[in-house]
Amino acid sequence: MKTILETQRLILREMTPSDLSAICRVLQDKETMYAYEHAFSDEEAQAWLNNQLRRYREDGFGLWAAVSKESGEIIGQCGITLQDVNGEWVPEVGYLFERAHWHKGYATEAAVACKEYAFQVLGLEKVYTIIRDNNFASQKVAERNGMHVCGKIVKHYYGMDMPHIIYCAERNAN
């Protein structure tokens, strides 16, 4: 398992095929996945994991397993992925944590570290976070991560139009 970075309470590392059950705890919880409008099936969860493994190979980054230093358990995911915004592929800091670990600062802690990794290690000039317009908790995480609203898009997913707010941060912004 390749460790990417550490925060005060978390280790962010590449996912492996053996992490599927931990990933399913997040992706198959309907309440956690409310912004996606559905919990994932076994096949969708496997495809999600396979997509991260592909991203590591092709992009050099992706969503990473967020492992609690205290328990050694995976409690969520956070990382950087390339996302299509109106035909332009942009780096997004994304995060998704088990409901049992919400409201404890883990998402903000991991997202801040990923933003800094994007700037300092990957040399990116700008990063984004793309959030459903009804996902107020994730919007607060983006704001605590020093990001500001820079646009809106509608994603077509699971047979629905889903409005999203685009947040961004620049490397040398004050």
N, C-alpha and C positions, 0 to 999 in steps of 0.2 A: 504494500500500500504506500503510495507516494504522498507524503505530507506536503501541502502547498504553503500553508501559513498557520500561525497560532495567534490566538488572542488571549486575554486574561483567563477566560473560562472554556475556550473551544479550541479544537484542532480541526482545521479544514483540510481534508485529504481527498484524493481521487476515490471515487466509488469503485467497487469491484463487483463481479457477478454475485458474490456471496452476500452482498448488501441488500438483495432484493426484498427480503422480509421486512427490513427496517424501512426501506423506501415505501413499501406497501402500507405501513402504519400511517404514513402521511397521506399518500396519494389515494388511499381507499377509505379515508375518513370523510364522509359527506360534508360535515360541518367545516372541516379544515379546507376542503376544496370548493367552498361556496362560490368563490370568484370564477371558478371553472364551470359552475352550474352542474357538476356531477362528480361523484367519486369514480376513480378509475377502475376498470376491470383488470383482471390478472394480465391480460394481453397488453392493455394500455400501459400498465406499470412496467412490464418487461420492455416495451418499446421505449419508454421514458429512460430507463436505465441504459438500454442499448444506445440511445441517442447521446447520452452523456459520454459513454465510452468512445463513441465516434468523434465527439467534439474534442476530447483529449487528444486523439490521434491527429485529427485534421486541423484543429484550431489552436491546440496547445493549452486550452482551458475549457471550462464548462461549469456546470453546477457541481460542487464538491460536497461530500458528506460532512456535516457539522457534528463533531463528536464531543460530547461533554468530557472535559478533563476529570471531573469529579466521579462520574459513573463509568466512563469508557464506552457509553452507548451512543449510537447515532440518534440525535434528537431533531434533525432537520437537514436542510440543504441550503447552501448559499454559494454563489459564484458569479462568473461572468459568462454570458452567452451572446452570440451574435443574433440579433433580431431584425426582422424586416419592418422598416418604418417607411411606408409609402415608396417602396422600391429601393431604399437605401439600407444596407446592412450596418447596424450600429451595435456597439458593445453595451450590453445591459447588465447591471448588477441586479441579480434576482435572489429571492429568499423565500423559503417555505419551511415552516417548522411545525412539529407535532403540537396539537392543541394544548396538551399538558404543559408545554413550555412557553406558551404565549404570555405576554405581559411581564416578562422577566428580563427584558433587554437583550435577549440573545440575537434577535434579528438585527437590531441596530448595531450591536457589537460586531457581528459578522459582516454586515453590509459596509460599515465604515472600513473595516480591514480589507474587504474586497475592492473598494474604491481606491484605497491607497495602493494596493497591489497593482491595480490597473494603471495607475499613474507612475509609480516608482519602478515596478518590475517590467510591465508590458510596454511602458512608455507611451501610453495613450494620452491624448490631449483632452478628451471629453468622454464621459460615460453617461449612461441613461438608466432610468428605471421606468418601466411601463406597467401601469397599475390600473385595474378595473376602477371605474368611477365610483363604485359602491364599496370599495375596499379601503375604508377610512383608516384602519390600523396600519396597513402597508403604506398609505400615504404619509402617515406620521413618521414612519421609519425613514422614508425618503427625505422628509424635511429635517429630521434629526441627523441625517447623513449629509447635510449641507447642500441638498439639491433643491432646485426650484422648477416650477412648472414652465415648460417650454413648448408645449403643444398638446394636441389631442388627436386620437385616431379611433377608428372603429375596426375591431378585429372580428372576423367571421369565424366562429368556432362552434363546433358541436351543433350546427344548424341554426345558430343565433348570431345576431349582430350585438357585439359587446363593446360599448364605449370605454375607452381607456384614456388616462391622463399620462402624458409623457413628462417625466422629470429629468433634469440634466445637471451635471456639475462639470466644471472645467478645471484642469490641472492647476492653473495659476490664478484661479479666482480667489478673491479675499473673502 
